[in-house]
């Protein structure tokens, strides 16, 4: 475990600005890992010694609760605890800053979603209006088509009833009418 902590500290030492720490913080973390390694070694020694002496489990637990034994270990433990508290406080501050940034980004995202929702509703209303216009146009086209079919049938009936002689007379009448209208419009 201590080796993993040392590796982590070494990674952080390569680019301390990325992790938001300085050289003093790196050194305090190194001291803490060294102290932790010493304390774990003391605990292991104590456990092995108690096993060899054959003491009961409860006596072993009481002995472990008394660690660290030496005055030097007490100071190291005290410094380690202070460093640990500083680290926890800085991490807590960093987490609060990240949460604040995420809240701001979520607020911006929420505003964007509301705008997009408004645009979507506007598009929906416009589509409904255009659908109504298209339906009306379709109805008008159907009505006009029916009237045109009726007129075409009537013209076909008139053409059938009119003989060839009647058709020639009608053409001559229309031609004379055209010439008269032409003269009136352009020569007067």
C-alpha positions as CSV (number, residue, x, y, z in Angstrom):
1,X,0.0,0.0,0.0
2,X,2.8,2.4,0.9
3,X,4.5,1.7,-2.4
4,X,1.2,2.7,-4.2
5,X,1.0,5.9,-2.2
6,X,4.6,6.7,-3.1
7,X,3.9,6.1,-6.8
8,X,0.9,8.4,-6.6
9,X,3.0,11.1,-4.9
10,X,5.6,10.7,-7.6
11,X,3.0,11.1,-10.3
12,X,1.7,14.2,-8.6
13,X,5.3,15.5,-8.3
14,X,5.7,15.4,-12.1
15,X,3.1,18.1,-12.6
16,X,2.0,19.6,-9.3
17,X,0.1,22.5,-10.8
18,X,-2.2,20.0,-12.5
19,X,-3.2,18.6,-9.1
20,X,-3.3,22.0,-7.4
21,X,-0.5,21.2,-4.9
22,X,2.9,22.7,-4.1
23,X,6.3,21.3,-3.1
24,X,5.4,21.7,0.6
25,X,2.3,19.7,0.2
26,X,4.2,16.9,-1.7
27,X,6.7,16.8,1.1
28,X,4.0,16.6,3.8
29,X,2.4,13.7,1.9
30,X,5.7,11.9,1.7
31,X,6.3,12.3,5.4
32,X,2.8,11.0,6.1
33,X,3.4,7.9,4.0
34,X,6.7,7.3,5.7
35,X,5.0,7.6,9.1
36,X,2.1,5.4,8.0
37,X,4.6,2.8,6.8
38,X,6.5,2.9,10.2
39,X,3.2,2.5,12.1
40,X,2.1,-0.4,10.0
41,X,5.5,-2.1,10.6
42,X,5.1,-1.5,14.3
43,X,1.7,-3.1,14.3
44,X,3.0,-6.1,12.3
45,X,5.8,-6.5,14.8
46,X,3.4,-6.3,17.7
47,X,1.0,-8.8,16.2
48,X,3.8,-11.3,15.4
49,X,5.2,-10.8,19.0
50,X,1.9,-11.4,20.6
51,X,1.3,-14.5,18.5
52,X,4.6,-15.9,19.6
53,X,3.9,-15.1,23.2
54,X,0.5,-16.7,22.9
55,X,-1.5,-13.7,24.4
56,X,-5.2,-13.6,23.9
57,X,-6.8,-11.6,21.1
58,X,-8.3,-9.0,23.4
59,X,-4.9,-8.3,24.9
60,X,-3.5,-7.9,21.4
61,X,-6.2,-5.4,20.5
62,X,-5.6,-3.4,23.6
63,X,-1.9,-3.3,22.7
64,X,-2.6,-2.2,19.2
65,X,-4.8,0.6,20.5
66,X,-1.9,2.0,22.5
67,X,0.3,2.4,19.3
68,X,2.3,4.5,18.5
69,X,4.6,3.6,21.5
70,X,7.5,6.0,21.2
71,X,7.5,9.8,21.7
72,X,8.9,10.2,18.2
73,X,6.1,8.2,16.7
74,X,3.6,10.5,18.6
75,X,5.1,13.6,17.0
76,X,5.1,11.9,13.6
77,X,1.5,10.8,14.1
78,X,0.5,14.4,15.2
79,X,2.2,15.9,12.1
80,X,0.7,13.2,9.9
81,X,-2.8,14.0,11.3
82,X,-2.3,17.7,10.8
83,X,-1.1,17.1,7.2
84,X,-4.0,14.7,6.7
85,X,-6.5,17.3,8.0
86,X,-5.0,20.0,5.7
87,X,-5.2,17.6,2.7
88,X,-8.8,16.7,3.6
89,X,-9.7,20.4,3.9
90,X,-8.1,21.3,0.5
91,X,-9.8,18.4,-1.1
92,X,-13.1,19.4,0.4
93,X,-12.6,23.0,-0.9
94,X,-11.7,21.6,-4.4
95,X,-14.8,19.4,-4.3
96,X,-17.0,22.3,-3.3
97,X,-15.5,24.4,-6.2
98,X,-16.2,21.5,-8.6
99,X,-19.8,21.2,-7.4
100,X,-20.3,25.0,-7.8
101,X,-18.9,24.9,-11.4
102,X,-21.2,21.9,-12.2
103,X,-24.2,23.7,-10.8
104,X,-23.4,26.7,-13.0
105,X,-23.0,24.5,-16.0
106,X,-26.3,22.7,-15.2
107,X,-28.0,26.1,-14.9
108,X,-26.7,27.1,-18.3
109,X,-27.8,23.8,-19.7
110,X,-31.2,24.1,-18.2
111,X,-31.7,27.6,-19.8
112,X,-30.6,26.2,-23.1
113,X,-33.1,23.3,-22.8
114,X,-35.8,25.8,-22.0
115,X,-35.0,27.9,-25.1
116,X,-34.9,24.8,-27.3
117,X,-38.3,23.7,-25.8
118,X,-39.7,27.1,-26.7
119,X,-38.4,26.9,-30.2
120,X,-39.8,23.4,-30.5
121,X,-43.3,24.6,-29.4
122,X,-43.1,27.4,-32.0
123,X,-42.2,25.0,-34.7
124,X,-45.0,22.7,-33.7
125,X,-47.6,25.6,-33.9
126,X,-46.2,26.6,-37.3
127,X,-46.5,23.0,-38.6
128,X,-50.1,22.8,-37.4
129,X,-50.9,26.1,-39.1
130,X,-49.3,24.9,-42.4
131,X,-51.0,21.6,-42.1
132,X,-54.4,23.4,-42.0
133,X,-53.4,25.5,-45.0
134,X,-52.4,22.4,-46.9
135,X,-55.7,20.7,-46.0
136,X,-57.7,23.8,-47.2
137,X,-55.6,23.9,-50.4
138,X,-56.3,20.2,-51.0
139,X,-60.0,20.8,-50.5
140,X,-60.0,23.7,-53.0
141,X,-58.1,21.6,-55.6
142,X,-60.6,18.8,-55.3
143,X,-63.5,21.2,-55.7
144,X,-61.9,22.9,-58.7
145,X,-61.0,19.5,-60.2
146,X,-64.7,18.4,-59.9
147,X,-65.9,21.6,-61.5
148,X,-63.4,21.3,-64.4
149,X,-64.5,17.7,-65.0
150,X,-68.1,18.9,-65.1
151,X,-67.2,21.6,-67.6
152,X,-65.2,19.2,-69.8
153,X,-68.2,16.8,-69.9
154,X,-70.5,19.6,-70.9
155,X,-68.1,20.8,-73.6
156,X,-67.8,17.2,-74.9
157,X,-71.6,17.0,-75.0
158,X,-71.9,20.3,-76.9
159,X,-69.3,19.1,-79.4
160,X,-71.1,15.9,-80.0
161,X,-74.4,17.6,-80.5
162,X,-72.9,20.2,-82.9
163,X,-72.4,18.8,-86.4
164,X,-69.5,19.6,-88.6
165,X,-71.5,22.3,-90.3
166,X,-72.3,23.9,-86.9
167,X,-68.7,23.7,-85.9
168,X,-67.5,25.5,-89.0
169,X,-70.2,28.2,-88.5
170,X,-69.0,28.7,-84.9
171,X,-65.4,29.0,-86.0
172,X,-66.3,31.5,-88.7
173,X,-68.4,33.5,-86.2
174,X,-65.6,33.6,-83.7
175,X,-63.1,34.6,-86.4
176,X,-65.3,37.5,-87.5
177,X,-65.7,38.6,-83.9
178,X,-62.0,38.5,-83.4
179,X,-61.3,40.7,-86.4
180,X,-63.9,43.2,-85.3
181,X,-62.4,43.4,-81.8
182,X,-58.9,43.7,-83.2
183,X,-59.9,46.6,-85.4
184,X,-61.7,48.3,-82.5
185,X,-58.9,48.0,-80.1
186,X,-55.9,48.8,-82.3
187,X,-57.3,51.2,-85.0
188,X,-59.4,53.5,-82.9
